[in-house]
Amino acid sequence: AKEIQGLYRRFKELDVSGNSILEYEECLAVDELRANPFAPRICELFSEDGSGSLTFTNFLDMKSAFSKKASPDVRIVWAFALWDFDGDDLIGVP
C-alpha cells in the first residue's frame, strides 16, 4: 500500500496540468523514461487510446511492467508489444 501511495504522489507531481491524467509530454518526464529512446512508444503503449496520455491506472501498469519484481512472462509480453506496432501479433515497423 505504501508503494502505491508513493507512486500516486509521484503521479500527482508529474501531472503539471492537474487534470489527473499524465499528458504525453508529462509521461515523457517519468524518471525511467527521460533518457529512454523508446519513451514515446512506451507512453503510447500503456495509454488506453494510443495517445500517450496515462491515467493513474495506466501509470501503475507501466511501472509494474518495468519493475524488478515483474515476472519474466510479464516482461516478455510488454517487450513484444513494444515492437508490435499495429497489434497484429507480429513484430513490425512503425
Secondary structure, DSSP 8 states (H G I E B T S, - for coil): -HHHHHHHHHHHHH-TT-SSSB-HHHHTTSGGGTT-TTHHHHHHHHSSSSSS-B-HHHHHHHHHHTSTTS-HHHHHHHHHHHH-TTSSSS----
